[in-house]
């Protein structure tokens, strides 16, 4: 699938997209479909894996449907009907995905190795030029404006506009002097796979709000929350995550904690070392626009590079894909006005404004949420007294999953929409 240029070549394009994960591949697809010449650069070679829960809520499902992806189970997707939550009692609580105008009523699971490869192929099919095994070393500048990137092997890629979709560490953003705001929430996630015939065909995504290192209620609570996502192929994705209201380093061995918690689950689930597939991977979850500006000096930040993970639930893929389409809209508009003109800059500035209008208030509410739940007493009270109240939990689930009709919904939707619009932007 690679479309490489000679090592000494200089590739010219309308836009360069650095990183071919969900953010970059989606941006490249929308840009190519709008008729732009796209150079999509990926440091690895497909298929390649990424640390992720592999579970997609209806918000992410909607983005795949918008792209025209066949998300049927025949096409290799595992569907789920909602969230099963454990906490405060032995029996779980079940929360079906809401019936909404704006989003489908089902979620999906798919291994990231397959998911990312599918999106990259979609971009190529749309006309984007994919360059695999291409690690970007630094930006090419004209004054203080980026006009291209230089790969480690010496190849140069030039374009009027560049999109950084290269993840949390974002070498490109750092090369432009854009540091992360360490006062914004930061999460950490670890995950592995187990063979489990009992759990692999489960129709529910599953979360565990209380993680015990032994018998529930009679052992020690571990920090964070756990998940179990059925993959439908004989395996399950099992992981845990935690979040802090700031990016302060947490000296916690999360891999060891995951193994400890997995060992405390029922033996019939199969979450034991003899059933483990591969190792335990970990990843940082940059939240709440922790790197800004989203546009400046010819560079747009999309996905994790701009800290677009939700502070409510640690979900990043739908926001990466939504931002990718917004970025494509702005870049296509800028080209139509003439790259380098004042009008084009206004169009590109509109990308950052649109992000703020769409998610700024919601992310600000998420920052407050994180500052509360990271206190053990508050989290324990929410779990004990909140979960047994169905109406409250339906409201909470809509908030946490960001699944409500903003224009015309029920009273819950109207309250959540108003809260997000009234909150100052993150």
C-alpha positions in Angstrom: 0.0 0.0 0.0 3.1 2.3 0.3 3.5 4.9 -2.3 7.1 6.1 -1.7 9.1 8.8 -3.4 12.9 8.4 -4.0 15.0 9.3 -1.0 16.3 12.4 -2.7 12.9 13.6 -4.0 10.9 16.6 -2.8 7.2 15.8 -2.9 4.8 18.7 -3.5 1.2 18.5 -2.3 -1.8 20.7 -1.3 -1.6 19.4 2.2 0.7 17.1 4.3 -0.9 14.8 6.9 1.6 13.5 9.4 0.3 10.3 11.1 -2.1 7.7 9.5 -4.0 6.7 12.6 -7.8 7.5 12.8 -7.2 11.2 12.9 -4.7 11.4 10.0 -6.3 8.7 7.7 -9.8 10.3 8.2 -8.5 13.7 7.4 -6.7 12.4 4.3 -9.8 10.7 3.1 -12.0 13.8 3.4 -9.4 16.0 1.8 -8.8 13.6 -1.1 -12.6 13.3 -1.7 -12.6 17.1 -1.9 -10.1 17.0 -4.7 -6.9 18.0 -2.8 -3.5 16.5 -3.4 -2.7 14.7 -0.1 0.6 13.3 1.2 -0.1 11.0 4.1 3.0 10.1 6.1 3.1 7.2 8.5 6.2 6.2 10.5 5.2 2.5 10.7 4.1 -0.1 8.1 0.6 -1.4 8.0 -0.8 -3.4 9.6 0.5 -2.1 12.9 -1.0 -2.2 16.4 -1.8 0.6 18.8 -2.7 0.5 22.5 -6.5 1.0 22.7 -9.6 -0.5 24.3 -10.8 -1.4 20.7 -14.4 -0.4 21.9 -16.2 2.2 19.9 -19.3 4.0 21.2 -22.2 5.1 18.9 -20.4 8.5 18.5 -17.4 6.7 16.8 -19.8 4.5 14.9 -21.5 7.5 13.3 -18.1 8.7 11.9 -17.5 5.4 10.2 -21.0 5.4 8.7 -20.4 9.0 7.5 -17.2 7.7 5.7 -19.2 5.0 4.0 -17.5 2.1 5.9 -19.5 -1.1 6.0 -19.8 -1.7 9.7 -21.9 -4.9 9.5 -20.9 -8.0 11.4 -20.4 -9.7 8.1 -17.6 -7.1 7.4 -15.8 -8.1 10.6 -17.3 -5.8 13.2 -18.6 -6.9 16.6 -21.7 -4.9 17.6 -22.6 -4.0 21.1 -25.9 -2.8 22.6 -24.8 -0.7 25.6 -22.7 -0.6 28.7 -22.7 -3.1 31.6 -21.3 -1.5 34.7 -20.1 -3.1 37.9 -19.8 -1.1 41.1 -21.2 -0.9 44.6 -22.9 -4.4 44.4 -22.1 -7.9 43.0 -24.8 -7.7 40.3 -24.1 -5.3 37.4 -26.1 -2.5 36.0 -27.1 -2.4 32.4 -27.4 0.9 30.4 -28.5 0.4 26.7 -27.2 3.0 24.2 -29.8 5.7 23.9 -32.2 6.0 21.0 -31.3 9.4 19.4 -31.7 11.2 16.1 -28.0 12.2 16.0 -26.3 8.8 16.7 -26.9 5.1 16.0 -28.0 2.9 18.9 -25.1 0.5 18.7 -21.4 0.5 19.3 -18.6 -1.6 17.7 -15.4 -3.4 18.5 -12.5 -4.0 16.1 -8.8 -4.6 16.8 -6.8 -1.4 16.2 -4.4 -3.2 13.9 -7.3 -3.9 11.6 -9.2 -0.7 12.2 -6.3 1.6 11.4 -5.3 -0.4 8.3 -8.9 -0.2 7.0 -8.9 3.6 7.4 -5.6 3.9 5.7 -6.8 1.9 2.8 -9.9 4.1 2.6 -7.6 7.2 2.3 -5.6 5.6 -0.5 -8.8 4.6 -2.3 -9.9 8.2 -2.1 -6.7 9.3 -3.8 -4.3 10.2 -0.9 -0.7 9.2 -1.4 0.4 7.1 1.6 4.1 7.0 2.5 4.8 4.3 5.0 8.0 3.8 7.0 8.4 7.6 6.9 9.4 9.3 10.2 9.2 13.0 10.2 12.3 14.6 11.7 11.4 18.3 11.7 9.3 21.0 10.1 10.5 23.0 7.1 10.0 26.7 7.9 9.7 29.9 5.9 10.1 32.4 8.6 8.0 31.1 11.4 5.5 29.3 9.1 5.6 25.6 8.3 5.8 24.9 4.5 6.7 21.2 4.7 8.4 18.5 6.7 11.7 16.7 6.4 11.8 12.9 6.9 14.7 11.2 8.8 15.9 9.6 5.5 16.2 13.1 3.9 13.0 13.1 1.8 11.2 16.4 1.9 7.5 17.0 1.6 6.2 20.5 0.9 2.7 22.0 1.1 1.0 25.2 2.0 -0.7 23.5 4.9 0.3 20.7 7.2 -1.8 18.6 9.6 -0.2 17.1 12.7 -2.0 13.8 13.5 1.1 12.2 15.1 -0.3 11.5 18.5 0.3 12.6 22.1 4.0 13.2 21.8 3.6 15.0 18.4 7.2 15.5 17.3 5.9 17.9 14.7 4.0 20.1 17.2 7.0 20.2 19.4 9.2 21.2 16.4 6.9 24.2 16.0 7.3 25.1 19.7 3.9 23.9 20.8 4.1 22.4 24.3 1.4 20.6 26.3 -0.5 22.4 29.0 0.3 20.3 32.0 -2.6 21.7 33.9 -5.1 19.9 31.7 -6.3 16.3 32.6 -4.1 13.4 31.5 -5.1 9.8 31.5 -3.2 6.5 31.4 -4.5 3.3 29.9 -3.1 -0.3 29.9 -4.5 -3.2 28.0 -3.9 -6.8 27.0 -5.9 -9.6 25.3 -7.1 -12.9 26.7 -8.6 -16.0 25.1 -12.0 -16.3 26.6 -14.7 -18.3 24.9 -17.2 -17.4 27.6 -16.8 -13.6 27.2 -15.8 -13.2 23.5 -19.4 -13.0 22.2 -20.8 -10.6 24.8 -23.2 -8.1 23.4 -22.3 -5.4 26.0 -19.3 -3.3 26.6 -18.3 -3.6 30.2 -16.8 -1.3 32.8 -15.7 -1.9 36.4 -15.8 1.2 38.6 -14.3 -0.6 41.6 -11.2 -2.7 41.1 -10.3 -5.0 43.9 -7.0 -6.9 44.3 -8.9 -9.9 45.8 -12.4 -10.7 46.9 -14.8 -7.8 46.2 -15.6 -5.9 49.3 -13.0 -7.7 51.4 -9.7 -6.6 49.8 -8.0 -3.5 48.7 -9.4 -1.1 46.1 -7.1 -0.2 43.2 -7.1 3.3 41.7 -8.8 3.6 38.3 -11.5 1.7 36.4 -11.4 -1.4 34.3 -13.0 -2.6 31.1 -13.8 -5.8 29.2 -14.6 -5.6 25.5 -15.7 -8.7 23.6 -13.9 -9.1 20.3 -16.1 -11.9 18.9 -13.1 -13.9 17.7 -12.4 -16.0 20.8 -10.6 -13.1 22.6 -11.4 -10.1 24.8 -9.7 -6.8 25.3 -9.1 -6.3 29.0 -7.7 -3.1 30.3 -7.8 -0.4 33.0 -7.3 3.3 33.1 -6.9 6.2 35.4 -7.1 9.9 35.1 -5.7 12.9 36.9 -6.9 16.5 36.8 -3.3 17.5 35.9 -0.5 15.9 33.9 1.6 15.3 37.0 3.5 12.1 36.8 1.9 9.2 38.7 4.4 6.6 40.0 2.1 3.7 39.7 2.9 0.3 38.0 -0.3 0.1 35.9 0.8 -3.1 34.2 1.1 -4.8 37.6 -2.2 -3.5 38.7 -3.9 -4.8 35.6 -2.5 -8.3 36.2 -3.6 -8.1 39.9 -7.1 -7.1 39.0 -7.4 -9.7 36.2 -6.4 -12.4 38.7 -9.3 -11.4 41.0 -12.0 -11.9 38.3 -14.0 -15.2 38.1 -11.8 -18.1 36.9 -14.3 -19.0 34.2 -13.7 -15.7 32.5 -10.2 -16.9 31.6 -8.3 -13.7 32.5 -5.2 -15.7 33.6 -1.6 -15.7 32.4 -2.0 -19.0 30.5 -4.7 -17.4 28.4 -3.0 -14.0 27.8 -2.1 -13.1 24.2 0.9 -10.9 23.9 2.1 -8.4 26.5 0.5 -5.5 28.3 0.6 -2.2 26.4 0.2 1.3 27.8 -0.6 4.7 26.4 -1.1 8.3 27.6 -4.5 9.9 27.0 -4.1 13.7 26.4 -7.4 15.4 27.3 -9.3 18.7 27.1 -7.3 20.5 24.4 -4.0 20.2 26.3 -2.1 21.6 23.3 -3.0 24.9 21.6 -3.6 26.6 19.3 -5.3 24.0 17.1 -4.3 26.1 14.1 -1.4 28.5 13.7 1.4 29.3 11.2 0.2 26.7 8.6 -0.2 23.8 11.1 -3.5 22.2 12.2 -3.6 19.8 15.2 -6.0 16.9 14.9 -6.7 14.2 17.5 -4.2 13.4 20.3 -1.7 15.9 19.0 -4.2 18.6 20.2 -5.3 16.8 23.3 -8.8 15.9 22.0 -9.5 12.9 24.3 -12.7 13.2 26.3 -12.0 13.8 30.0 -15.3 12.1 30.8 -14.5 8.6 29.5 -11.0 8.6 27.9 -12.5 8.2 24.4 -10.4 9.7 21.7 -11.2 8.1 18.3 -14.6 9.8 17.6 -13.1 13.2 18.4 -10.1 12.5 16.3 -12.4 11.6 13.4 -14.7 14.5 13.9 -11.9 17.0 14.1 -10.4 15.4 11.0 -13.5 16.3 9.0 -13.5 19.8 10.4 -9.9 20.2 9.4 -10.6 19.0 5.9 -13.5 21.5 5.6 -11.2 24.3 6.7 -8.3 23.3 4.4 -10.6 22.8 1.4 -12.1 26.2 2.1 -8.7 27.8 2.4 -7.6 26.4 -1.0 -10.7 27.7 -2.7 -9.9 31.2 -1.4 -6.2 30.9 -2.4 -3.6 29.5 0.0 -1.5 32.4 1.4 -4.3 35.0 1.2 -6.0 36.6 4.1 -9.2 34.8 3.3 -7.5 31.5 3.4 -6.1 32.3 6.9 -9.6 33.2 8.1 -10.8 29.8 6.9 -8.0 28.0 8.7 -8.6 30.0 11.9 -12.2 28.9 11.7 -11.0 25.3 12.4 -9.9 26.3 15.9 -13.1 28.3 16.5 -15.3 25.4 15.4 -13.5 23.0 17.8 -14.0 25.4 20.7 -17.7 25.9 19.8 -18.3 22.1 19.4 -16.5 20.7 22.4 -15.0 23.6 24.5 -17.8 23.8 27.1 -18.2 20.0 27.2 -14.5 19.5 27.9 -14.6 22.2 30.6 -17.3 20.3 32.3 -15.1 17.2 32.0 -12.3 19.0 33.8 -14.6 19.6 36.8 -15.8 16.0 36.6 -12.2 14.7 36.7 -11.3 16.9 39.7 -14.2 15.4 41.6 -13.9 11.7 40.8 -10.1 11.6 41.4 -11.0 12.0 45.1 -11.7 8.4 46.4 -14.5 9.5 48.8 -16.4 11.3 46.0 -16.0 8.4 43.6 -17.1 5.9 46.3 -20.2 8.0 47.0 -21.1 8.3 43.3 -20.8 4.6 42.8 -22.7 3.7 45.9 -25.6 6.2 45.6 -25.7 7.0 42.0 -25.7 3.7 40.2 -28.9 2.3 41.7 -30.9 5.3 40.4 -31.9 4.5 36.8 -33.0 8.0 35.8 -29.8 9.6 37.2 -27.6 7.0 35.5 -29.3 7.4 32.1 -28.6 11.1 32.4 -25.0 10.4 33.5 -24.4 7.9 30.7 -25.5 10.5 28.1 -23.1 13.0 29.6 -20.2 10.6 29.9 -20.6 9.1 26.5 -21.4 12.5 24.9 -24.6 11.0 23.4 -27.5 13.4 23.3 -29.4 15.4 20.6 -28.2 18.9 20.7 -31.0 20.4 18.6 -34.1 18.6 19.6 -34.1 15.9 22.3 -35.8 15.0 25.6 -35.3 17.0 28.8 -32.0 15.3 29.5 -30.7 16.3 26.1 -31.8 19.9 26.6 -30.2 20.1 30.1 -26.9 18.6 28.8 -26.8 20.9 25.8 -27.5 23.9 27.9 -24.7 23.0 30.4 -22.2 22.5 27.6 -23.1 25.8 25.9 -23.1 27.8 29.2 -19.7 26.5 30.4 -16.6 28.5 29.4 -14.5 26.9 26.7 -11.6 24.7 27.7 
